[in-house]
């Protein structure tokens, strides 16, 4: 069991005690003044009691609101801010894992000059004379490179910098950028508008190589919208939205689609052209072969029948002409799309900066938290340009990465959880980020550096942000507005106002790509573009569909692999554009023929102890004219093998095995509910819960809504101090996640339909694990929860063997207590632990506890106020994280509770219910909304 406020053991306890003092009173290291215990505690602070603060975190420049839980100045958990439109109370894997990046032992701690430790004063002494000299020519040799910027404060400081240096040039580089989308909007509308699709208002959606449910700044918003239009509940008998996907690779959106068509890039282009022509575009319509033609007929009929609520999407990797064609199609369909004004300034790109470096046109280069030496297109050779330049180069970032190592100066930068900032969401909503902890090291903010360039020697981020908003709010109401924005985590009425829908014009698409194998490059669902490569939670988080961890692989259809004589684990050489890259092969059903897909973000050399030398560096095959799709790919076996680590293989559901994840069409499930499992006498020695028990906690998981994003998995890890085991242990079949998402496959290999099923502990009423434990470590508590008493457990693993759901994890080693992987034993890592949950030593069995510490906290609060625990007062970590609201938790004894109502839905079932374990965790079957014209009979 996980008792409240459990102690840490051994050196962990000492390390955390020392660290708590450091974090509360000063930064980590030697205190600046004598530390004394306070007699009068600070207002609002109760030792051992958590506090919550609203802030915002960046994702590729865009802000997502979070609520942070802190203990005496130490952040330990992040959850979504329900007031923020980009998070709506949920999170994703990147938000959850930001806690660990704060305490990453590999974070930069000191100023470095030419690789040697230096001082801030030394940097200022070197920079200021250069800036003074640059004023003579208006800063013609001064260049600034950033990632995507939405911060009103940083944008203001950059604009002010031009007042001192009018000839300064600003460049932006974002590996997963919006260049194609903006160019497509320019083609369609004559101006680079920001186009914001509104899935929540759609009834028919066609994703043309788009993945709105996949990773990215808008995954949470799209996941919540998906839940709104795909909830197969009794009160939604009017119908579900229908989702089509046409794509060359396999995406999360394709996995949730009612109908999916796998087409190579040339076929995708023909399909889009034929669709536009059917809707009235004056474009030559290609002749479509089977099965494309009947698929198009069904799509056109549905789209036209849902005019005003029909939506077509193109991914950010689609070429500008395809983006423009989709805008025209949406215009014809009167699609639910918002058109937002473009940014006021369009900075220059990275190619212009690379040319200037080589041409000697750069005197001083300042890089703010970007890593082009690693993630720039290979033909740009930005790392070579940095090595060969004689310019004064400065890199500021939280990590001394590949770019920081090549610059003359590297400056350690605050982590976002240590810094004051402001950010805008994709819809323009602004939020103010406040620090949750004093900087752990001698770091400084980006605002300070921009202030220094502007001539201010002591500008703080706090002062800069307040100055920005003081200019927008009336002086007499500034403090009230400031405090409200900090409290709510959102600046009210700050979203961009949509423009009237502009008329779009259809462009001519370029010629079809060359026939032959094509390499698709895509952002990775766990490390994104590589910036999260040193986060062990993300490295050990299984990717949707493949469940691969600790690396990437060349994904291709099983038939494609067979044609090249390849099988899982074979290393293949990918030849493209005169460059060669080796990657391990992983066959994946549903990939289009002639297509290989590889994710970005791996092959790092200066990520840190966790992220170095993992996987293949896909950036080595990326070109400026082929950022996402590399044609004329040649494959040849490398003659060796590498192990592809997967936490669990996917399963093909056939025959009776389909009961593990039932699937029903929406038109049928209301008329024919699932049959309840037969009653089987319990085999447990535990006496069933008496009717007068206070509560009966239970959980229902809706398989229709689950998008397999793994936010719940990482949230459980963060909440419950679940350790990382490392690739060596994973290779032995060991991992410690208390929650997993199983991937099951319906349909044929040619038309696979994946399904996702989150599997925590079932908390069985008749638990098979209990009678076999010789020391009664696995027992029921007074509320009917199946709990694990760690200090009784002697590690026989009998309970694991007797559990039909395989949801128990044995702590083979001291993964968090003396036998940590890589640098996870560093004292700073202990700061991320949740003090409400024990840190387990080796030799014990671990499993989901329904976040019993949260139940205990709610119960104590209710007892203080002399009332019962309210509905929704207890939310498990996995439930809070889920973007699609697929997980509901509550008291089964309350008939009005959401979890009780879901148990009366016609598609409700118990996993392996025929065994008679009577689980408290149950499911809603996966419900689809297929088009009858495209349905195939089940084999």
C-alpha angles and dihedrals in degrees: 000000000000106000120197118269097002116187125248118239133238119329090356089068093049093046094050092046092054091044094051090058091048094049094046100049108020142345122295112287133037110359116242091224138015114292114229129178112251117244094193108042119225114270113275095010120118115178111246094014119108126234128205128218133181118233140143134245128203125240109186088331098312121110127236119188120237139179111222125207113213134183113208092329097322118113112218107160139027126201133175121275108236090206093059116087094214095054106022091192096312137095142204132222093272094053093047092048095050088089091063093047088056090060096038107141089214095062115125112264107176144032113265131200116192087343095307125110113262138162137259089243090054091053093049090049090053097044106040097064090051091052092049090052092046091061089073093072097028093259095296091159095045117104130181122199122191140156121249107316125207097150109119089208097051091043089052092049091049090050091048089050089064088061089066096033109028092173094053115123123220120204130187127203123182116167091209094041139164099233094117093045093051092045089050091051089049090054094047102038105018091244132067097252122176107241116207116191117211106213092176090069096047129100098180121034129185116192111200101196088321127134109195090159092051128088120304145091092298101042093104094048092046092045091055091047090049090055091052094055100034104045105132096200130140091254090056096063090134090083145272126265112258120234125201125184129193112182144141096224130035118267136178089251090052089051091056095042121116088220127017131185120196110213133167114240093267091052091046090055092050091048092052092047092049091048092052092047091051088053093053107272116151092234131119108265115217121221109255121215124215130311090024096061099058090041090054092047091055093045094049093049092050095045094049091045091055098046109166091025099050118104134186120196133198122195122243088250093060113110117258093255091056090047090052092048090053090050089054091048091051090049090055091047094046086233123196096260131139119215112208126192117263121253112280093240131038109205123208123267132248094259091064090051092049091052091049092050091052093043094052094245094127122084099164126018122189117190117194113204097317129126109203093150085072107025105033118110110279095237090058091060092200092171089059091049090053092049093049100045123100091204126122099258124193127185121191119188145122090256131042093233133168092294094044090054091055097047123089091234129031119192121195110233132204119264110244089251089058098047143076112235145137128228139181126224122226090270091052097256109151127217133181117231117212126193117256096194138021111262109280092215139024092284132142136204132257088242090059091053093048088048090053090052088050091052101261109124098193108030111150124206090236092056092044094052093046090050090053094053095038086067091055102042127060113260094238093054099035098102093046092049091045094052092045092051091050093047096046097036090226133085104228120240092006099123117115115261112242117241123232108276105272122217113257128210123212115243128212111255119231119251117290116275119263116278117251135064116339127199116220117201117202137170113265118250093225109029096024106200095349099277090110096046094113095055109103094198089060095042090055093042108104116239116240115263096006099044088210119159136188096023148012132259141200103263119208138154115276090242091051091051091048092052090056093044093248133137136180111305097017112131113233128195112229111205117194134148093355093305130107129210128180121216137163116253123240116180113219124186116234098038115133118252114265094023131117119186125200127177125228127236105063136097091060118168101187103031094109140256092314104041105036121114098001121140130329125317103235091185088076089073096041118108133188090246093041108041097150108011123045114188130197091044117175123202128202130167114254092209097239140081137231126193113250105212116220124170091216134351121246117252131225110224114221134158115338091355088077089082088076089072109008117203125202135174114245092236090060110036097073092053095041113034120193115274113249117248115263117263111259122185110251118252096201123109088218116107110236117255112279118241092244094059110129099239140352110213116208143162135217121196120200109216091192092064101038109107095186093240094143094226087129092052095054092040090056089048092052095044098045103037092246108179131229114242101191133230094290093060092041088056087059091053095258126132133147105217111136090204128041134181112225118208117215126183125218124186131025128317089255093051106025121177111198122205129196124218122183109212120195125157108308093218090219120207087215097036115192090203095064106065093048097055108101094202100040093245091142108061144137122258127216091275095051098257118146101234135184118223102209098193090058097046114106096181102250088144090212089131091054091052092048096048110099091198096053094220099141124097124203118216097228093175139016092272089166099020115059102318100068124158117257110319096348091110093066111121093239091062090066089068092076094063119115105235091210090067129059123244105231126222125215124291101042134108117243132193145149114303099186083251090289090185089065091048089051093050092050092047093051092048091049091050091052090053093041095237138108121266107276125235109271093013091114114056119172119226092250092049093050093049100049111110092197097046089236093147124069124182132183150105113319090200090068108080090197094055116111092236091054094048091052090056088064094055113115093239094052116125143158119241108249086354092164089072091071097231091133096216122208088212109072137164146228111228120246109268123198133190103216126181106245090221091064101038118122123203114255115253 
